[in-house]
Amino acid sequence: MRPPVCIGNCSGFYGDRISAAREMVEGGPIDVLCGDYLAELTMLILAKAQAKDPAGGYARTFLTQMEQVLGTCADRGIKVVANAGGLNPAGLAAALREMAQRLGVPVRVAHVEGDDLRGDLAAITPPVGEAKPVSANAYLGGWGIAEALGAGADVVVTGRVTDASLVVGPAAWWHGWARTDWDRLAGAVAAGHVIECGPQATGGNYAFLDEVTDRRYPGFPIAEVAADGSSVITKHDGTGGLVSVGTVTAQLLYEIAEPAYLGPDVVAHFDTIALRQQAEHRVEISGVTGSPPPETLKVALNDVGGFRNTMTMVLTGLDVEAKAAFAEQQLFDVLGGRDRFAEVDVRLLRFDSTDAPTNEQATAHLRVTVKDSDPRKVGRAFSSGIMEVALAGYAGFHTTTPPTSESAYGVYRPAAVPRSSVTQLLVLPDGEQRVIADPPTAPAAAGAAEPAAEPPAPAGPTRRAPLGAVLGARSGDKGGNANVGLWARDDAGYAWARAHLTVERLRGLLGPEASDLRIERFELPNIRALNVVVHGLLGEGVASSTRPDAQAKGLGEYLRSRLVDVPDSLLTGI
């Protein structure tokens, strides 16, 4: 039995901290350096880049990071695994080999492909239709990575694998797991899900800011994955931030739906996870149960949606609503009517207060977004139209920006494809190609945890207080849906949340924009948490959404700010 494999993350998205790779490699011992560079929106960005340069389509910042650490990784035997290949993993692998040769670093670079389905869309469901998407990627698993490492690769780059696969693959290779080691694989999925977003696991974006006493830039996270699939989440000594049961819980809840977390290698049942603070900045994850994965793979499609433009008018002082109505009417009179555009979104954003002590605190924003397939309609014809009312409209007119041009936007569509229609292919440094076998599959299991006894909710007097006085939250996007994970710091807080936060009560707290949307609520009593999924809140995905908070990153903090009736017993000392 080998000791735990030490896997350090150096990227949570394309554009993350460049120096994180060097800091992870030089900050202490690790066995594997991994990085996550892909999101649904990133695939659209890479598709645009590849359209301009067919040799592109991968995350170029990864090359910058590798130039800083490749020699050190080779000297110390540190393996590198990243999904930075995007739409062109072969191109990234070739660029890495050229760099290694130039630097005089002897490394073997392999890549995994097969996720890009643009060449054959026939098997995707629901059917793609006549419009060919600019990106169509199946979510592959970690076995291609594991086999590459087993074949002696030093660096493995992939296209669209699941974020957690960047930990599952190295852990399976290191410990020699079989494709049917469901519980071990599920444990690695949980660890991978925690570290995939970099410092969000080490105090970044954390709801209880008072707990993060070391306010230096957080150290990037490390997962020490043991042979039984359990893990310890930590960070290098001497780095900022915090690793606690709370920070790990927050990240476990990030961008998930039901507790049965479906993946290409295993279904990880998040309602079986147990967390324990092992030591300072060391949190153990154990007890994760796994079951066979489904017969289909998730597919992310990005279509060209059209063109959009947004302009924001500032309203100051008195009669804000009347000024906004006047501005809207006058604007569309100038532009030739609302029907001239395929879609119009007008939002009055109120930041103003009565008798404001400063000019800025007396302002509100009227945010107007237009969309159309014709770029001329939503370009300068639109933004210059707003400027036409500058001297003819409401008192105090000004805008937050000068006239702007149109920008293209994409539309995200979730889909699925049978595994039999996807070939995961490993390409080794010598050009040898290996087809990666699928694991056994089964119909998705609804759950693995034993039903928990319902703890009694605290009784007694209540008082109005912010929801965030009792619960932490983390929110994000899942295509066109938003998720909010809510967790309590003790059993009493969870018992109250479980009883109090019904779907309808949550709907009211989320405000008018959620009034007609489907809301799902899932319980994870093992980590004292609820997960809430708001369907359709983000429309056709992040690139298309007209919400000011297009990725729902602030939705959880908004929910925490809402006043509710909280038992006095939960507010002792607050």
N, C-alpha and C positions, 0 to 999 in steps of 0.2 A: 504493500500500500504506500503510494507516494505521498509526500506532504502536500498541503494545499498549494494550488497554483495561484500566484499573486498577479492579478490582472489590473493594470492601471489605465484609467480613461484619460484621454487628452483632448477630446472634442465632443461637444453636445449638439452642434449644428454647424453647417457650412458658414464660416465667418466667426467662429468662436476664437478664444484667446490663442494667438499664434504661439506664444511662449510656453503653453501648457505642456507640449510634448517634451521640451527640454527640461522644464521644471519637474516633470514626472520621472524622467530618466535619471536626472542628476540628484533628485531629492531623496533617494533611498532605493533599496533593492526591489526589483520587480522581475517577473518572468515574462510577461507579455504586456505590450503597449497596444491599446486598442483605441479606436476613435469612431464616433458616429457622425456622419456628415449629411445624411439624407433625411428629408421630410417630404411630405406630399408637395408642398410648395417648392422645395428645392429641385424636385424632378422637373417641374415646369421651367425653373430658371436654367437648369442644365440643358433642357431641350432647346431653349432660345439660344444658348451659347453654341450648341452643336449645329444649329441651323446656320449660324454665321461662319462657323469653322468646324467642318466635319471631323477634324482631328481632336476636337475638344469634347465637352460633355462630361468631364470629371471635375472633382474639387481640386482646383489648382493650389489652394492654400495647404493641402496635404504635402505637396512637393516642397513647399517652403519649410514646413515642419521637419520633413525627413532630411533636408539638407543640414539641419541643425543637429540631428541626433543619430543619423544612420550609422556613422562610424562608431559611436559609443555603443549602440545596440549590438553591432557586430562584435565588438570587443568583449562585451559582457554576456553574449548569448541571449539577448532579449529578442523575442519574436515580436513582429508587428502585424496587427490585423486591423483592417479598416474597410468600411464600405464606401470609401471615397471614389471608387471607380464610377459611380453614378451610371450614366448611360454608355460609358466607354471604358470598362475595366481593362480591356486589352491595351488601350491607348495609355492608360495610367501606368500599367505594368511596364510597357516599353519605355515610357519617360523615366521611370524609376531605375531601370537597368542602365539607361544612358547616364543618369546622374551618378549611380554607383560606380560606373566605369570612370567617369570624370574625376570622382573623389578618390578613386583607388580603393573602394570598399568592396570586398568579396562577399556579396550576398546573393542568395537565390530567391528570385521573385516569382511567385505564382499568382494566378488570378482565377476567379470563379465567375462564370457567366451563365446565361440561360434564362435570366429573369425578364429580359427585354422581349416583349411579345409583339412589337410593332410589325414584324414580318408576317405574322399569322394570328389574326384576331378572331378566327372563326369559332373557337371553342369557348370564348368568354361569355359569361352570363351575368346580367342580361345582355342581349346582343348589342354590339357596339353601334350598329347602324351605318349610315352612309358616310358620316363625318369621321375621317380618320383621326384618332387622337394624336397629339404631339408626343405623348409618352404613355406607355402601357407596360407596367411592370408587375410581375408576380413577386410575392414575398417569399424568398427562399430561406432555408434554415441553415444550421451550422455544420452539417456533415461535410460539405465541400471544404470548409475551412479546416475541419479536423483532419480530413484526408490529406490536404496540402501540407499541413504541419507534420503529419506522419511520414510524408514522402521527403521530408528534409527542407521544405521551404523556410526561409527566414522572414520573408515578408509576404503576406497574403492580402490582396485587394479584391474587392467584390463589387458587384452592382447592388441591386436592391435585395439585401437580406434583411430580416427583421433586426431591429436594434439589439435585442437580447442575444441574437446569434453570435455577436462579436464576443460574448462570454461563453455561450454554450459550446461553440466550436473548439476553442482552446481548452476548456475544461474537459470535454469529452476526449480530446487527444491526449491530454496530460494524464488522465486517470484510466484511459483505456475502456471507457464506457461502451456498452452495446446500445443499439438503436431502441431496445425495449427497456432500458433502465429509466422507466418513466419518472420515478420519484427523484432520482439524481438529476435528470435533465430538467425537471420542473424547478428544482432548487436553483439550478444555474440560470434558468429563465428569470426567476425572481431577482437574483443578484444582478443579472444583466440589465433588467428593467430599472433597478435602482441606480446603477452607475452610468447608464447611457446618456443622461443629460448633464454630465459633468457636475459642476458645483451646486446644482439643485439638490444634490444628496448631502452636501457638506455645509449647509446653512444658507445657500443662495435661495432667494425668493421664498424665504421661510416666514410663516405667518406670525410666530411668536418671536418678534425681533429682540425682545428683552433677554431671551435665552442665549442669543449669539453675542457673547461678551468679547470675543476676539474678532474685531471688525476689519481686520486685514482681509485682502482678497482671499477667498476660500481656497484651500488646497483642493485639487481635483481628486475624485474618489478612487478608491482601490477596493476590489473584491478579492478576498482570499477564499477560494472555493475548494472545499475539502472533498475527499473521495466519496463521501456519502451524499453529496449535493448540498450540504449545509454550507454556509459562508459567513464570513465576517466582513462587514463594510467598515472601511477606515480611511485614513489619509496619511500622508507623510508627516512625520514629526516636524514641528517648527513652522507649519503652515497655518493660515488663518481659518476661520469658520468653525463649524461644529458638526460632529457626527453623533447623533442621539437617536433614541427610539422615535422621537418626533420627526426629525429630518428624514429618516428612512421611511417612516409611515407616509409622510407627505409625498415622497417620490413614488412609493408603491401605488398610490392612488392616482398618479398623474396619467391622464389620457388613457383610461381603461373604461370598460363597460361592465358587463357581468363578471362576477368573480371567477367563472371558468374562462381563463385567459387563453384564447385559442392561438396556437402557433403552428408552424410547419413541421416541427419536430415532436411536439408534445403539447397537451393541454395542461397548463399549470393552474391549479386550483388555489387562488389567492385567499379563499376563505379558510385555508388550512395553515397559513403562514403563522409562525410564532417568532416574536422579536424579544431580544434580551440585551440590555446594556451590559456588555461583558467587562468593559473598562472604559476609561475616558477615551472618547473618539473611536470606540470599537463596539459595533452592534452586531450581534449574531442573528442570522436568519436561519431557521430550522423548521422541520416538520412539514415541508411543502409536499403535497401529494400531486402526482401527475397521472395522466391517462393518455391513451393513444390520440394522435392528432386526427383532424377530419380528412375526408377524401378529397377536398378541394383546397386550393391555395387562394389567399386574398390577392386581389389585383387592384392597383391604383391607376386610374385613367385620368389624364389631363387633356382637356379639349381647349381649343382656342375659343374664348367666349365672345370676344369683340373688343371694344375700346371704351374707356371710361375717363372721366375727369371730375375733379372735386374742387370747389371753391368755397371758402368760408368767409361770411360777412360778420362783422362785429357789431353788436347792438349794445348801447351803453345807457345806463340810467333808467329813466321812466318809460312806461308804456312798452315794455319789451315785446309782449305778445302782439300788440297792435302793430309795432314796427316790423316784426317778423312777417305778419300776414300781408302788410303793405309791400314789403320787399319781395316776397314770393310772387304776389300777383303782378307786380311791375316787371319783375325779371322775365316771367314767361310770356307777358305781353310783348316785351322786346324781342324774345327769342322765337316768337311765332307759335307759342302754345306748348303744353306739356306733351301732347300727342306726337310732336315732332321727334321725340326720342323713344327708343325701345323701352327704357326704364328710367324712372326718376325717383330719387330718394331725398327727402328734405327732412332734416332733423334740427330742432331747436334745443341746443345744449345750454342748460341754465347753470351758470357759475355765479350769477350776480346776487348781491344782498342789498337790503334796504339801508339807506344812509351809510354806504360803504366808506370805510376810512381811506381807501385809495381808489384811484381811477380804475385800476385793473380789477378790483373786487366788485366793481359795478357793471361788469361786462358779461354778456352772453354771446354765444356763437350760433349763427344760422348756417348750417353745413348742407350744401347742395351737391349731390352727385348725380351725374347723368351717364347712361350707358347706351351704346348703339353699335351696330355692325359697321357703320360708316364713320371712319375717324374724323372726317371733316365736320360732322355735326357736333361732336363732343370736344373738339380741339379748341383752337383760338376763337372759333365762332361762338362757343359757349362762354369761355372765360372773359373774352372781350365784351360779350353782352352784359355780363355782370358789371363791368366797368362803365357801361353806358348809363347805369342808374346811379353812379357815384355822386353826381351833382344834382340829380333829379329825384332822389328818393328820400329816405328817412333822415332825420337829424343825427349827425355824428357818424355817418357812413364811413367805414373803412374795412379793408380785408386783411386777412392774416398773411397773404402772399400776393405777389403781382400775378397777372394773367398767366396761366399755365397751359401746356400742351397736353394732348391726350396720351394715354398709355394703354398698351394692350393688357388684357387680363385673361386668366384661364378659369376653366370650370372643372372642378374635381368630381369624379364619379367613382364610388366603390363598386367592385365587381368581384367575380370569382372565376376560377378556371379549374377543370379536373387536373389532378396531378399527372395523369397519363398524357396530357397535352403539353407538359413542360419538361424539358430536359436540363437538369442542373449539370453543368460541365466544368470540370477542373482542368485548367491548362497549366502544366508544370513548366519550370524554367527551360527544360530542353525541348519544349514543344509537344510533349506527350499529352494526350487528351484522355481523361477518364470520365465516364458517365457516373454520377453519384446516385446510388440507390436510395429510393424512398424508404422511410420507416413503415411498419405496419400501421394501418389506419382503422378507425372505428367511428360510428356515429357519435357526435359530440355528447359528452356526459353533462348532465345539468349541474351537478355539484358533487363534491367529495367530502365535505365536512359533515359531521354529525349535527343534527339540529341542536342549537344551544338553548339552554333554559333561559327564558326571558327574565332578565333582572328587573326587580321592581323600580319604577321611576321615583325619584325623590318627590316627596309631598311637602305640604306646608306653604307658608306665605311666599308670594312671588313679587318681583319688582321688574320694571322695564330696564333692560340692559341690552347692549349690543350682543348679537349672537356670537361674535368673536371673543367675548369675555369667557366663553366656555369652550368654543370649538375653533380649531385651526382649519384652514382650507387650502387647497391647491386646485387650480382649474386650468383647462387647456382645450385644444380643438381635436376632434376626431372627424375629419372631413367636414361635412356641413353641420355636425353635431358639436355640442359643447359638453364637457364633463366637469363636475365639481366634486372633489373628494373632501369630505368633512370628517374630522376625527377629534376625539376627546382625549384629555390627558389622564383621566381616571375612569373607573367603572361607573360611578354615579353620573358623571357627565355624559357618558355614552348611553346609559339607561334613559336619561331624560331626553337626549337627542332622538333616540330610537322611537320613543313614544310621542314626542312633540312634533317632529318634522315629518309629517305626512306629505304625500305628494301634493295635495291641494294647498297645504300651508306653505310648502316650498314654492309653489306656483305664485302665490300671493307675494312672497318675499322677493322673488326674482323680478317682479314688476310686469308692466303691460306687455313688454315684448315677448314674454313667455306665456301669456294668457291662453292662447289657442294652440300651443305646441304640445306634443306628446312628451311626457316626462317619465322616466324610469328611475326607480330608487332601489338600490341593492344594499344589503347589510353584510358587513364583514366584522362580526363581533370579536373575532380573535385579535384584531388590531384596533378595536373600539372605533370603527369607522362606518360611514355611510358613503356610497357613491351615487351621484345623481347625474343622469344623462338627459340633456335637453335637446331633443331632436329638431333639426332644422333651424336652430338659432343662428347659424352662420351661413344660411342659404346654400349656395352651391360651392362652398368651401372658402378657404382663407383668401385666395386670390380674387375671388368674386365678391366677397362680403362687403357690404357698405357700412357695417357697424364701425364706430370709431375704434373699438377694441376688437379687431377682426379675428384674432386668435383666442378670444375669451380669456386672456391671461389675467385680467382684473376682475373676472366675474366672481371668483371665490371671495375676494376681498370686499366686493360690493355686498355679497350675501352676509359676510361677517359684520358689516356695518349696520345691518338692519336691526331695529329694536324689537325685542320679543319679551314675553313674560318668563323670566328665569327664576327658579326657586332660590330663595335667599341662601339656602344651605350650599349652593354651588358658587355663591359670590362672596364667600367669607374671605376677607382680606383684599377684595377688589374694590 
